[in-house]
Amino acid sequence: MTKIDLLTADPLKKKTGALVLGLFEEEKTLSPLLSSVDSALGGEIARMRKNGEIRGKAGETTLLPTYGRLSARFLLLAGLGKAGSVTSESLRKASGSAAAVLRSRNIPEAVTTLALGSADPVADTEAVVEGTLLSLYRFETYKSDREEAPYALKSLSVAAEKKDEKAAETGRRFGEVISRNTILARDLGNHPANVATPTMIAKTAEEEARKRGITFLSYDREKLDRMGLNALVGVARGSDEPARLIVLEYRPDKPANDRPFLLVGKTLTFDSGGISLKPADKMELMKGDMSGGAAVLGTILSVADLGLPVHVVAVMPATENMPSGRANKPGDVVKAYNGTTIEIINTDAEGRLILADALSFGIRTYHPRLVVDVATLTGAVVVALGGQALGILGNNEELIERTRKVGEATGERGWPLPLFEEYFDQIKSDVADIRNTGSKGGAGTITGAAFLHHFVDETPWVHLDIAGTAWVDSNEPYKPKGNVGMGVRLMTHLVKDLAEHPLAEAEKAAAKGGRKARRA
């Protein structure tokens, strides 16, 4: 991975391959730094702006040779859009676009000034680092003609003011750690399903946990059967691949939270739909149905790598969903770990089944202060929100709003959807306690969350449906085509935020012995 360091000296004096400068759209007066560069280049930037050859629009990049007039061999101008609209996310995108140019032109080292003079050097430095590292990601494991190694950005110096050095270093460290673990999550989601099996994911989690002193447990299908996780076992029974319930626990010496934060991620390594078989078109993308599990793995590894004083437990129910003579059938009834009986209407609504057992197991075993689950749960969320936002639902308004705000700050945006009582009526069953799909009225994302609500007991809970955001079909500034590693940034910062500023309602509930959850 590209080496990232801070530069608090004059960036114009640093000998390097390229100097990256931000350029605002419709900026009438160049910044002092740009003015110095423009003077050294004989007014070339001003001329190009006057001629409309460079405009500073978001996403625009212009690479210019300096002909020895600067310490850098090249100048790379990155458009930032209008000055008043610049955010950490726009810096992330601009850095990603710049990194792509540097890589394509085989420039091995660079200095970036995109976070220089920022009002929030922690967030903006982190964004620049993430945009760079995540843009450079390529998944070429199975290609015989991989690109040659020289085409890589080997080092990047992030310019920061001396007074901001401590804050910028925090941002650099967060950006590097989160990017590394996002890349791990991307890799798991991009591997084919015959490689990224439940066994392989468990082995990967165990190896990564061992490096960090994280406690690792893995339950096989026979053990899960004896424990009564029948909803998970029912889905797993249709596959020849052994299922796993993977549990990771990070507990520092002096955690800020007495009871852990529980993270649960859907780890469906391939989803054929089971007996309710999916259409063949794009079924190959169902190798990424384990993106929720990859996200919680990346999150707990990031928390440990950053040394955050937070007690966290991650639970990953891992299995395939396949059609066979042993598979669940529409009309079957299973009893979940918490005793709730479920009528299976559609075997392709399997993610909520494995999450049901994982949620209730995690809550009843570890008694968490709060729980976050993340899953590629429903196609309906794509209809509702497209690929621009994940769905946020839950039983605690403060937790939902905190999640939304952290998502906005980290560039993994989400939008709340309601959980009105009427939606719970849609999952009532004639023959069991509940059914695994809604009976009428649409709202598939909401009824999926209503189903999960039955398995969180009294715990403050938020559900993240990432089905529309976990994968991109074409290259974006810092998201190469394929699995995005969605959720690692959001959940790492959410865990940090909740540890530093506990939920007010959760604190009251803890003092009273728990808050009664709304049930249908």
URWO-V946240 format. One record per residue. N is the residue number from 1. PHI is phi as a letter, one per 20 degrees, with the letter a starting at -180 (999 if undefined). OMEGA is omega as a letter, one per 40 degrees, with the letter a starting at -180 (none if undefined). NEAR is the number of other C-alpha atoms within 10 Angstrom. Layout:
n=N phi=PHI omega=OMEGA near=NEAR
n=N phi=PHI omega=OMEGA near=NEAR
This chain:
n=1 phi=999 omega=a near=13
n=2 phi=g omega=i near=16
n=3 phi=f omega=a near=12
n=4 phi=d omega=i near=19
n=5 phi=c omega=i near=16
n=6 phi=e omega=i near=18
n=7 phi=c omega=i near=21
n=8 phi=d omega=i near=17
n=9 phi=e omega=a near=12
n=10 phi=f omega=a near=11
n=11 phi=f omega=a near=22
n=12 phi=f omega=a near=16
n=13 phi=e omega=a near=10
n=14 phi=e omega=i near=17
n=15 phi=f omega=a near=15
n=16 phi=b omega=a near=21
n=17 phi=f omega=a near=21
n=18 phi=b omega=i near=26
n=19 phi=d omega=a near=27
n=20 phi=e omega=i near=27
n=21 phi=c omega=i near=22
n=22 phi=e omega=a near=26
n=23 phi=c omega=a near=26
n=24 phi=e omega=i near=23
n=25 phi=f omega=i near=17
n=26 phi=l omega=i near=13
n=27 phi=e omega=a near=14
n=28 phi=f omega=a near=9
n=29 phi=d omega=i near=10
n=30 phi=f omega=i near=15
n=31 phi=f omega=i near=13
n=32 phi=g omega=a near=9
n=33 phi=f omega=i near=14
n=34 phi=f omega=i near=17
n=35 phi=f omega=i near=15
n=36 phi=f omega=i near=13
n=37 phi=f omega=a near=21
n=38 phi=f omega=i near=16
n=39 phi=f omega=i near=13
n=40 phi=f omega=a near=14
n=41 phi=e omega=i near=19
n=42 phi=m omega=i near=11
n=43 phi=m omega=a near=13
n=44 phi=f omega=a near=14
n=45 phi=f omega=i near=20
n=46 phi=f omega=i near=19
n=47 phi=f omega=a near=13
n=48 phi=f omega=i near=12
n=49 phi=f omega=a near=16
n=50 phi=f omega=a near=11
n=51 phi=e omega=a near=10
n=52 phi=m omega=a near=10
n=53 phi=f omega=i near=11
n=54 phi=c omega=a near=20
n=55 phi=c omega=a near=22
n=56 phi=n omega=i near=24
n=57 phi=f omega=i near=16
n=58 phi=g omega=i near=21
n=59 phi=n omega=a near=17
n=60 phi=f omega=i near=17
n=61 phi=c omega=i near=23
n=62 phi=c omega=a near=16
n=63 phi=d omega=a near=17
n=64 phi=c omega=i near=15
n=65 phi=f omega=a near=14
n=66 phi=e omega=i near=17
n=67 phi=l omega=i near=11
n=68 phi=m omega=a near=11
n=69 phi=e omega=i near=14
n=70 phi=c omega=i near=20
n=71 phi=f omega=i near=18
n=72 phi=e omega=a near=24
n=73 phi=f omega=a near=18
n=74 phi=c omega=i near=22
n=75 phi=d omega=i near=22
n=76 phi=d omega=i near=24
n=77 phi=e omega=a near=23
n=78 phi=d omega=i near=29
n=79 phi=f omega=a near=27
n=80 phi=d omega=a near=28
n=81 phi=m omega=a near=22
n=82 phi=f omega=a near=15
n=83 phi=g omega=a near=13
n=84 phi=f omega=a near=8
n=85 phi=d omega=a near=9
n=86 phi=f omega=i near=13
n=87 phi=c omega=i near=17
n=88 phi=g omega=i near=24
n=89 phi=f omega=i near=20
n=90 phi=f omega=i near=22
n=91 phi=f omega=i near=28
n=92 phi=f omega=a near=28
n=93 phi=f omega=i near=28
n=94 phi=f omega=i near=29
n=95 phi=f omega=i near=32
n=96 phi=f omega=i near=29
n=97 phi=f omega=i near=24
n=98 phi=f omega=a near=29
n=99 phi=f omega=i near=28
n=100 phi=f omega=i near=21
n=101 phi=f omega=a near=17
n=102 phi=g omega=i near=24
n=103 phi=f omega=a near=18
n=104 phi=f omega=a near=11
n=105 phi=e omega=i near=13
n=106 phi=l omega=i near=16
n=107 phi=e omega=a near=21
n=108 phi=e omega=a near=18
n=109 phi=b omega=a near=21
n=110 phi=b omega=i near=25
n=111 phi=d omega=i near=27
n=112 phi=d omega=i near=25
n=113 phi=d omega=a near=21
n=114 phi=f omega=i near=24
n=115 phi=d omega=a near=27
n=116 phi=f omega=i near=22
n=117 phi=m omega=a near=15
n=118 phi=f omega=i near=17
n=119 phi=f omega=i near=10
n=120 phi=c omega=a near=16
n=121 phi=f omega=i near=24
n=122 phi=f omega=a near=23
n=123 phi=f omega=a near=24
n=124 phi=f omega=i near=26
n=125 phi=f omega=i near=32
n=126 phi=g omega=a near=28
n=127 phi=f omega=i near=32
n=128 phi=f omega=i near=27
n=129 phi=f omega=a near=32
n=130 phi=f omega=a near=30
n=131 phi=g omega=i near=28
n=132 phi=f omega=a near=30
n=133 phi=f omega=a near=28
n=134 phi=f omega=i near=27
n=135 phi=f omega=a near=24
n=136 phi=f omega=a near=22
n=137 phi=f omega=i near=18
n=138 phi=c omega=i near=16
n=139 phi=d omega=a near=16
n=140 phi=c omega=a near=13
n=141 phi=g omega=a near=10
n=142 phi=d omega=i near=9
n=143 phi=e omega=i near=8
n=144 phi=f omega=a near=7
n=145 phi=d omega=i near=7
n=146 phi=f omega=i near=11
n=147 phi=f omega=a near=11
n=148 phi=f omega=a near=7
n=149 phi=g omega=a near=8
n=150 phi=g omega=a near=11
n=151 phi=f omega=a near=14
n=152 phi=b omega=i near=21
n=153 phi=e omega=a near=26
n=154 phi=e omega=a near=16
n=155 phi=b omega=i near=18
n=156 phi=c omega=i near=25
n=157 phi=d omega=a near=21
n=158 phi=e omega=a near=25
n=159 phi=f omega=i near=24
n=160 phi=b omega=i near=27
n=161 phi=f omega=a near=18
n=162 phi=g omega=a near=12
n=163 phi=f omega=a near=10
n=164 phi=d omega=a near=17
n=165 phi=g omega=a near=17
n=166 phi=f omega=i near=14
n=167 phi=f omega=a near=15
n=168 phi=f omega=i near=29
n=169 phi=f omega=i near=19
n=170 phi=f omega=i near=16
n=171 phi=f omega=i near=23
n=172 phi=g omega=a near=25
n=173 phi=f omega=i near=19
n=174 phi=f omega=a near=26
n=175 phi=f omega=a near=26
n=176 phi=f omega=a near=23
n=177 phi=f omega=a near=23
n=178 phi=f omega=i near=28
n=179 phi=f omega=a near=26
n=180 phi=g omega=a near=19
n=181 phi=e omega=i near=23
n=182 phi=f omega=i near=28
n=183 phi=f omega=i near=22
n=184 phi=f omega=i near=18
n=185 phi=f omega=i near=27
n=186 phi=f omega=i near=27
n=187 phi=g omega=a near=22
n=188 phi=f omega=a near=27
n=189 phi=f omega=a near=30
n=190 phi=e omega=i near=23
n=191 phi=f omega=i near=19
n=192 phi=f omega=a near=18
n=193 phi=f omega=i near=22
n=194 phi=f omega=i near=12
n=195 phi=d omega=a near=14
n=196 phi=e omega=i near=21
n=197 phi=e omega=i near=26
n=198 phi=g omega=i near=28
n=199 phi=f omega=i near=19
n=200 phi=f omega=i near=13
n=201 phi=f omega=i near=23
n=202 phi=f omega=i near=23
n=203 phi=f omega=i near=14
n=204 phi=f omega=i near=16
n=205 phi=f omega=a near=23
n=206 phi=f omega=a near=19
n=207 phi=f omega=a near=13
n=208 phi=f omega=i near=16
n=209 phi=f omega=a near=20
n=210 phi=f omega=a near=12
n=211 phi=f omega=a near=10
n=212 phi=d omega=a near=13
n=213 phi=m omega=i near=13
n=214 phi=e omega=i near=22
n=215 phi=f omega=a near=14
n=216 phi=c omega=i near=18
n=217 phi=c omega=i near=15
n=218 phi=b omega=i near=20
n=219 phi=d omega=i near=16
n=220 phi=e omega=a near=16
n=221 phi=f omega=i near=21
n=222 phi=f omega=i near=12
n=223 phi=f omega=i near=14
n=224 phi=f omega=i near=19
n=225 phi=f omega=a near=16
n=226 phi=f omega=a near=9
n=227 phi=f omega=i near=12
n=228 phi=n omega=i near=17
n=229 phi=e omega=a near=26
n=230 phi=f omega=i near=25
n=231 phi=f omega=i near=29
n=232 phi=f omega=a near=30
n=233 phi=f omega=i near=27
n=234 phi=f omega=i near=25
n=235 phi=f omega=a near=28
n=236 phi=f omega=a near=27
n=237 phi=f omega=a near=23
n=238 phi=f omega=a near=21
n=239 phi=d omega=i near=20
n=240 phi=e omega=i near=13
n=241 phi=f omega=i near=17
n=242 phi=f omega=i near=16
n=243 phi=e omega=i near=28
n=244 phi=b omega=i near=27
n=245 phi=d omega=a near=24
n=246 phi=e omega=a near=26
n=247 phi=c omega=i near=23
n=248 phi=c omega=i near=23
n=249 phi=c omega=i near=21
n=250 phi=d omega=a near=24
n=251 phi=c omega=i near=19
n=252 phi=f omega=a near=16
n=253 phi=f omega=a near=9
n=254 phi=c omega=a near=11
n=255 phi=f omega=i near=16
n=256 phi=f omega=a near=18
n=257 phi=d omega=a near=18
n=258 phi=f omega=i near=11
n=259 phi=d omega=a near=17
n=260 phi=f omega=i near=23
n=261 phi=e omega=a near=23
n=262 phi=d omega=i near=25
n=263 phi=d omega=a near=31
n=264 phi=c omega=a near=26
n=265 phi=c omega=i near=29
n=266 phi=f omega=a near=30
n=267 phi=c omega=a near=34
n=268 phi=e omega=a near=31
n=269 phi=f omega=i near=30
n=270 phi=b omega=a near=26
n=271 phi=c omega=i near=26
n=272 phi=e omega=a near=20
n=273 phi=n omega=a near=20
n=274 phi=m omega=i near=24
n=275 phi=g omega=i near=19
n=276 phi=e omega=a near=17
n=277 phi=f omega=i near=16
n=278 phi=f omega=i near=14
n=279 phi=f omega=a near=9
n=280 phi=f omega=a near=8
n=281 phi=f omega=i near=7
n=282 phi=m omega=i near=8
n=283 phi=f omega=a near=14
n=284 phi=f omega=i near=13
n=285 phi=f omega=i near=17
n=286 phi=f omega=i near=20
n=287 phi=f omega=a near=25
n=288 phi=e omega=a near=30
n=289 phi=f omega=i near=25
n=290 phi=d omega=a near=34
n=291 phi=f omega=i near=33
n=292 phi=f omega=i near=33
n=293 phi=f omega=i near=31
n=294 phi=f omega=a near=31
n=295 phi=f omega=a near=37
n=296 phi=f omega=i near=32
n=297 phi=f omega=i near=31
n=298 phi=f omega=a near=31
n=299 phi=f omega=a near=28
n=300 phi=f omega=i near=27
n=301 phi=f omega=i near=28
n=302 phi=f omega=i near=25
n=303 phi=g omega=i near=23
n=304 phi=f omega=a near=21
n=305 phi=f omega=a near=16
n=306 phi=e omega=a near=15
n=307 phi=m omega=i near=11
n=308 phi=f omega=a near=19
n=309 phi=e omega=a near=19
n=310 phi=c omega=i near=26
n=311 phi=e omega=a near=25
n=312 phi=c omega=i near=26
n=313 phi=c omega=i near=25
n=314 phi=d omega=i near=29
n=315 phi=c omega=a near=27
n=316 phi=c omega=i near=34
n=317 phi=f omega=a near=31
n=318 phi=d omega=i near=29
n=319 phi=a omega=i near=32
n=320 phi=e omega=i near=29
n=321 phi=c omega=a near=29
n=322 phi=c omega=i near=26
n=323 phi=e omega=i near=21
n=324 phi=a omega=i near=14
n=325 phi=f omega=i near=11
n=326 phi=e omega=a near=14
n=327 phi=f omega=i near=19
n=328 phi=g omega=i near=29
n=329 phi=d omega=i near=21
n=330 phi=g omega=a near=15
n=331 phi=o omega=i near=14
n=332 phi=f omega=i near=15
n=333 phi=c omega=i near=20
n=334 phi=c omega=i near=21
n=335 phi=d omega=a near=18
n=336 phi=f omega=a near=24
n=337 phi=g omega=a near=23
n=338 phi=e omega=i near=19
n=339 phi=n omega=i near=15
n=340 phi=f omega=i near=16
n=341 phi=e omega=a near=19
n=342 phi=c omega=i near=24
n=343 phi=e omega=a near=23
n=344 phi=e omega=i near=24
n=345 phi=e omega=a near=20
n=346 phi=c omega=a near=21
n=347 phi=f omega=i near=26
n=348 phi=e omega=i near=24
n=349 phi=e omega=a near=21
n=350 phi=e omega=a near=27
n=351 phi=f omega=i near=28
n=352 phi=f omega=i near=24
n=353 phi=f omega=a near=26
n=354 phi=f omega=i near=28
n=355 phi=f omega=a near=27
n=356 phi=g omega=i near=26
n=357 phi=f omega=a near=29
n=358 phi=f omega=i near=31
n=359 phi=f omega=a near=30
n=360 phi=f omega=i near=22
n=361 phi=f omega=a near=21
n=362 phi=f omega=a near=21
n=363 phi=f omega=a near=22
n=364 phi=f omega=i near=13
n=365 phi=e omega=a near=9
n=366 phi=d omega=i near=16
n=367 phi=l omega=a near=16
n=368 phi=f omega=i near=21
n=369 phi=f omega=i near=23
n=370 phi=b omega=a near=22
n=371 phi=c omega=i near=25
n=372 phi=c omega=i near=23
n=373 phi=d omega=a near=26
n=374 phi=c omega=a near=30
n=375 phi=b omega=i near=29
n=376 phi=e omega=a near=27
n=377 phi=e omega=a near=26
n=378 phi=c omega=i near=23
n=379 phi=f omega=a near=15
n=380 phi=f omega=a near=19
n=381 phi=f omega=i near=25
n=382 phi=f omega=i near=19
n=383 phi=f omega=a near=13
n=384 phi=f omega=a near=16
n=385 phi=c omega=a near=15
n=386 phi=m omega=i near=15
n=387 phi=e omega=a near=16
n=388 phi=e omega=a near=12
n=389 phi=b omega=i near=23
n=390 phi=e omega=i near=31
n=391 phi=e omega=i near=29
n=392 phi=d omega=i near=26
n=393 phi=c omega=i near=28
n=394 phi=r omega=a near=26
n=395 phi=d omega=a near=21
n=396 phi=c omega=a near=17
n=397 phi=f omega=i near=15
n=398 phi=f omega=i near=16
n=399 phi=f omega=i near=26
n=400 phi=f omega=a near=22
n=401 phi=f omega=i near=17
n=402 phi=f omega=i near=15
n=403 phi=f omega=i near=29
n=404 phi=f omega=a near=21
n=405 phi=f omega=i near=17
n=406 phi=f omega=i near=21
n=407 phi=f omega=i near=22
n=408 phi=f omega=a near=17
n=409 phi=f omega=a near=18
n=410 phi=e omega=a near=22
n=411 phi=n omega=i near=19
n=412 phi=d omega=a near=22
n=413 phi=f omega=i near=20
n=414 phi=c omega=i near=26
n=415 phi=c omega=a near=19
n=416 phi=f omega=i near=18
n=417 phi=c omega=a near=17
n=418 phi=f omega=i near=14
n=419 phi=c omega=i near=16
n=420 phi=f omega=a near=12
n=421 phi=g omega=a near=12
n=422 phi=f omega=i near=11
n=423 phi=f omega=i near=24
n=424 phi=f omega=i near=21
n=425 phi=f omega=a near=16
n=426 phi=f omega=a near=22
n=427 phi=d omega=i near=23
n=428 phi=f omega=a near=20
n=429 phi=d omega=i near=19
n=430 phi=f omega=a near=9
n=431 phi=d omega=a near=13
n=432 phi=b omega=a near=16
n=433 phi=f omega=a near=16
n=434 phi=b omega=i near=23
n=435 phi=d omega=a near=22
n=436 phi=e omega=i near=26
n=437 phi=c omega=i near=25
n=438 phi=f omega=a near=25
n=439 phi=e omega=a near=16
n=440 phi=a omega=i near=12
n=441 phi=n omega=i near=9
n=442 phi=m omega=i near=13
n=443 phi=l omega=a near=16
n=444 phi=f omega=i near=22
n=445 phi=f omega=a near=24
n=446 phi=f omega=i near=25
n=447 phi=f omega=i near=26
n=448 phi=f omega=i near=25
n=449 phi=f omega=i near=27
n=450 phi=g omega=i near=29
n=451 phi=f omega=a near=24
n=452 phi=f omega=a near=22
n=453 phi=g omega=a near=26
n=454 phi=f omega=a near=21
n=455 phi=c omega=a near=23
n=456 phi=d omega=i near=25
n=457 phi=l omega=a near=19
n=458 phi=d omega=a near=20
n=459 phi=e omega=i near=23
n=460 phi=g omega=a near=26
n=461 phi=b omega=i near=23
n=462 phi=c omega=a near=26
n=463 phi=d omega=a near=25
n=464 phi=d omega=i near=25
n=465 phi=e omega=a near=29
n=466 phi=d omega=a near=28
n=467 phi=g omega=a near=27
n=468 phi=e omega=a near=23
n=469 phi=d omega=a near=25
n=470 phi=f omega=a near=25
n=471 phi=b omega=i near=23
n=472 phi=c omega=a near=15
n=473 phi=e omega=i near=10
n=474 phi=b omega=a near=9
n=475 phi=f omega=i near=11
n=476 phi=d omega=a near=13
n=477 phi=g omega=i near=21
n=478 phi=c omega=i near=24
n=479 phi=c omega=i near=22
n=480 phi=f omega=a near=20
n=481 phi=g omega=i near=15
n=482 phi=p omega=a near=20
n=483 phi=f omega=a near=25
n=484 phi=e omega=a near=25
n=485 phi=m omega=a near=29
n=486 phi=f omega=i near=25
n=487 phi=o omega=a near=30
n=488 phi=f omega=i near=28
n=489 phi=f omega=a near=27
n=490 phi=g omega=a near=24
n=491 phi=f omega=i near=27
n=492 phi=f omega=i near=24
n=493 phi=f omega=i near=22
n=494 phi=f omega=i near=22
n=495 phi=g omega=i near=25
n=496 phi=f omega=a near=16
n=497 phi=f omega=a near=15
n=498 phi=f omega=i near=18
n=499 phi=f omega=a near=18
n=500 phi=f omega=a near=13
n=501 phi=c omega=a near=10
n=502 phi=g omega=i near=16
n=503 phi=f omega=i near=19
n=504 phi=f omega=a near=10
n=505 phi=f omega=i near=15
n=506 phi=f omega=i near=19
n=507 phi=f omega=i near=13
n=508 phi=f omega=a near=12
n=509 phi=f omega=i near=17
n=510 phi=f omega=i near=13
n=511 phi=f omega=a near=10
n=512 phi=e omega=i near=9
n=513 phi=n omega=i near=10
n=514 phi=o omega=a near=16
n=515 phi=d omega=a near=16
n=516 phi=f omega=i near=11
n=517 phi=e omega=i near=16
n=518 phi=f omega=i near=11
n=519 phi=c omega=i near=12
n=520 phi=f omega=none near=16
